[in-house]
Amino acid sequence: MDLKKAILVTGGAGYIGSHVSLYCIKKGHRVIILDNYSQGQELLSFPALVIKGDYGDPVLLATLFSTYAIQSVIHCGASTHAALSMADPLSYYDNNVSKTVILLQQMVKHNVLKFVFSSSCAVYGNQESALLNEENPLRLVSSPYGKTKVMVEQILADCAHSYGIQFVSLRCFNAFGIEPGSGLKENHIPETHLIPLLWHTAYLKIPFYIFGTDYDTPDGTCIRDYVHVYDSASAHYKALEYLEKENPSDIFNIGMGKGWSVKEVIKAVELVTQQKIQTRDALRREGDPERLVADPFKAIHILGWKPVYSDLISGIASLLG
Ligand code: UDP
């Protein structure tokens, strides 16, 4: 890759985006972060050009694309909570779909044609198969959030056909952990994700609510595939390398191929923190699929992705810093 040219990372102050940015910087790249700070963290003394702004702002995008030698875009910016998207779907369609269309229009206009899309396992919804591969049908998607990711993937396929955009869509399963020593944070407001919530409740000694204990799973709680955020970041970088080699646009699952139930994750957090977590059974959360576990074969064999955190315990321990 041409190290003199920059990578634009949207949502680069967010949880996954900041780890992706750091990973690219460590590989020697110039990174321009574009983030509106609706979420995310202040990136003080971060070795990137950090621009506060919206990836749906065509004037700002036109200025960025005509001022800097941007070779590719990694699109991590999005509204990301499946549960919140049930309450306010229009803001999800606006942030995740309409504004992404504006970003793509400006890319095409300025001849920036390489695009890595941070998609989500939420595209799969409720499925029968134990392991999900990229061929599983997407008609079962259960939340507006998941639908926005499906829509952008469809838009990307059309853009590839009509404008020569080359894209990789990464269907990221549940990211967790922190790159040790990075000073980065998982800082969602409100925080809705399982592992950071468990972490807080363990130390604050407040009850943790398990959303649904009547699922058709061995212990009745939902199952997810947890991928360390460092490994998710490396997958985004691998996707860029893949595009730089002029490979065809494609879609890859980024998951470990192993599922953990909510109750198993609770035990793992208790083990790492050495704190007992007080749990309460609660109703199912609207829009939650029962089980989402990746078949990561394609990412490992075609992208050459090699996750380094192979187990949940060591990944959770990364939260200790
Ligand atoms: N969950 C829970 N209690 C909470 C937060 C999450 O039981 O306070 C469950 C949630 O219902 C889901 C799993 O933890 O089954 C993972 O949820 P998270 O929000 O972390 O990720 P999602 O899979 O929804 O993207």
Boltz pocket constraint, residues with backbone or C-beta under 6 A from the ligand:
constraints:
  - pocket:
      binder: B
      contacts: [[A, 80], [A, 82], [A, 174], [A, 192], [A, 193], [A, 194], [A, 195], [A, 197], [A, 209], [A, 210], [A, 211], [A, 212], [A, 222], [A, 223], [A, 224], [A, 262], [A, 285], [A, 288], [A, 289]]
      max_distance: 6.0
